[in-house]
């Protein structure tokens, strides 16, 4: 009985030492990597980025068409309109677009 207790204490001590070397987030990450949540997360984030880019491309095209239609007889006004549209769309894009890579974002959620 005494040897079983000593063995149990040793196992607990060894596990505690090993667990302290790894942070909890690293343990969660290791578990999630086995379940391929990392790939799913990256695909999801990349999909969101693609939708955002397509939306900005669409808005830019629509606004360019608007400028062409409403200032068709004045090339200076058309160019000014398009320049302002590009500037505003770029400001919004800088605000909305994700700065981190999909892998970095998924790591923040402990999925990679």
KEVO-722525 format. One record per residue (C-alpha): chain; x negated, y, z; residue number from 1; residue in one letter. Coordinates in steps of 0.5 Angstrom, whole numbers, always signed. Example, Ala and Ser with C-alpha at 12.3 -4.5 7.8 and 13.67 -1.06 7.14 Angstrom:
2
- A;-25;-9;+16;1;a
- A;-27;-2;+14;2;s
REM end
This chain:
112
- A;+0;+0;+0;1;x
- A;-6;+5;+2;2;x
- A;-9;+3;-5;3;x
- A;-3;+5;-9;4;x
- A;-2;+11;-5;5;x
- A;-9;+13;-7;6;x
- A;-8;+12;-14;7;x
- A;-2;+16;-14;8;x
- A;-5;+22;-11;9;x
- A;-11;+21;-16;10;x
- A;-6;+21;-22;11;x
- A;-2;+27;-20;12;x
- A;-9;+30;-19;13;x
- A;-12;+29;-26;14;x
- A;-5;+31;-29;15;x
- A;-5;+37;-25;16;x
- A;-12;+39;-27;17;x
- A;-10;+37;-35;18;x
- A;-4;+41;-34;19;x
- A;-8;+47;-32;20;x
- A;-13;+47;-37;21;x
- A;-7;+48;-42;22;x
- A;-2;+53;-41;23;x
- A;+6;+52;-41;24;x
- A;+6;+55;-48;25;x
- A;+1;+51;-51;26;x
- A;+5;+45;-49;27;x
- A;+11;+47;-52;28;x
- A;+7;+49;-58;29;x
- A;+4;+42;-58;30;x
- A;+11;+38;-57;31;x
- A;+14;+43;-63;32;x
- A;+9;+41;-68;33;x
- A;+11;+34;-67;34;x
- A;+18;+35;-69;35;x
- A;+16;+40;-75;36;x
- A;+20;+46;-72;37;x
- A;+14;+50;-75;38;x
- A;+15;+49;-82;39;x
- A;+22;+50;-81;40;x
- A;+21;+56;-78;41;x
- A;+16;+59;-83;42;x
- A;+21;+57;-88;43;x
- A;+26;+61;-85;44;x
- A;+22;+67;-84;45;x
- A;+20;+67;-91;46;x
- A;+27;+66;-93;47;x
- A;+29;+72;-89;48;x
- A;+23;+76;-92;49;x
- A;+25;+74;-99;50;x
- A;+32;+77;-98;51;x
- A;+29;+83;-95;52;x
- A;+25;+84;-102;53;x
- A;+30;+82;-106;54;x
- A;+35;+87;-103;55;x
- A;+30;+93;-103;56;x
- A;+29;+91;-111;57;x
- A;+36;+92;-112;58;x
- A;+37;+98;-108;59;x
- A;+31;+101;-112;60;x
- A;+34;+99;-119;61;x
- A;+41;+102;-117;62;x
- A;+38;+108;-115;63;x
- A;+34;+109;-121;64;x
- A;+40;+107;-125;65;x
- A;+44;+113;-122;66;x
- A;+38;+118;-123;67;x
- A;+38;+116;-130;68;x
- A;+46;+117;-131;69;x
- A;+47;+123;-127;70;x
- A;+41;+127;-130;71;x
- A;+40;+124;-137;72;x
- A;+39;+131;-140;73;x
- A;+34;+133;-135;74;x
- A;+28;+129;-135;75;x
- A;+25;+133;-129;76;x
- A;+31;+132;-125;77;x
- A;+31;+125;-127;78;x
- A;+23;+124;-125;79;x
- A;+25;+128;-118;80;x
- A;+30;+124;-117;81;x
- A;+27;+117;-118;82;x
- A;+21;+120;-114;83;x
- A;+25;+122;-108;84;x
- A;+29;+115;-108;85;x
- A;+22;+111;-108;86;x
- A;+20;+115;-102;87;x
- A;+26;+114;-98;88;x
- A;+26;+106;-100;89;x
- A;+19;+106;-98;90;x
- A;+20;+109;-91;91;x
- A;+26;+104;-90;92;x
- A;+21;+98;-93;93;x
- A;+16;+100;-88;94;x
- A;+21;+100;-82;95;x
- A;+24;+94;-84;96;x
- A;+19;+89;-87;97;x
- A;+16;+84;-82;98;x
- A;+9;+86;-81;99;x
- A;+6;+79;-78;100;x
- A;+6;+73;-82;101;x
- A;+11;+68;-81;102;x
- A;+6;+63;-78;103;x
- A;+5;+69;-73;104;x
- A;+12;+70;-72;105;x
- A;+14;+63;-70;106;x
- A;+8;+62;-66;107;x
- A;+11;+68;-62;108;x
- A;+17;+63;-61;109;x
- A;+12;+57;-59;110;x
- A;+15;+54;-65;111;x
- A;+8;+53;-68;112;x
REM end
